[in-house]
Amino acid sequence: MFQKVISSLWSSPQEPISEVKYDPTNPKMNPLNPEGLKSCCACPQTKSARDDCFLKYGPEADENCQELVQNHLACMRSLGFKL
């Protein structure tokens, strides 16, 4: 009984290591995004072109807008967003 009390006095408490979740909008975590842009505001040119294509083609957008979607994904990834 005393052994347990004595050893607990001398040993440091085991604190769980808290993992910090990756935040692509935090410039300290993501040097690719120094302005700290959120995903809704990043890559406005490629986002606008993609959205216009979806509105223009409607149900056929999957076939006709692939290149624009890929361009937007590439832009987002270049800013450190994981898609």
N, C-alpha and C positions, 0 to 999 in steps of 0.2 A: 504494500500500500504506500509506504513512504517513498519507495523507489520511484513509483509513478509520479508522485508530487514533485520530488527532487528533479527528476529528469525533465519534467514539463517546465520547471523554473529556468533551467539552463538552455533548453532548446528554443530556437526561434519558431514562432508559429508558422505553419504552412499556409501561406496565402495563395489562393488560386490566381494564376496568371490570367489577366483579362486581355483578351484579344481585341484590338481596335479594328473595327470594320473599315474596309477600304472605302474611301469617299472620293470619287473622281472630281468633285467640285472643290476639294481642299487643295490649294496650291502646294502645301507642305507635303502632302501625300502624293500628289500628281503634278510633277513639273511640266507635263505636256499641256496642262490647262492653267497657265499662270494667272489668268483673269478670274478663275473660279466660276466659269460658266456652268449653269445647270443644264441638264439634258434638253429641257424644253427650249432653251435659248441658244444652244450650240448649233453651228452649221446652218444658219438661216437660208443660205442660197440653195443648198442641196435639199433642205427640208421643203422649201417652197416649190421647187421643181417637182419633187416627188409627190407632194400633195396635189398640185395642179394636174399631174398625170392621172392620179387616182380619180379625181373629179371628172376629168375628161373621158376616161375609158370605163368607169364604173366597174361592172362585173368582169370585164376583160382586162382589167388593170394588171392582174397577176402576170399575164403574158407580155403586155406592152410596156410595163414600167420597171422591169427587172434591172435594167442598167441604172436607172435613176435611184432605185432602192439601194443597189450595191454602192453607188457613189456616196449616198448619204451614210450608209454604214461605215464605209472607209473613212469618211470625214469624222464621224463620231469616235471611231477607234483611234484615229490620229490624235484626238484630244484626251485619250486615256479611258474612255467609257468602255465598259465590258458588255458587249451585246451578244 
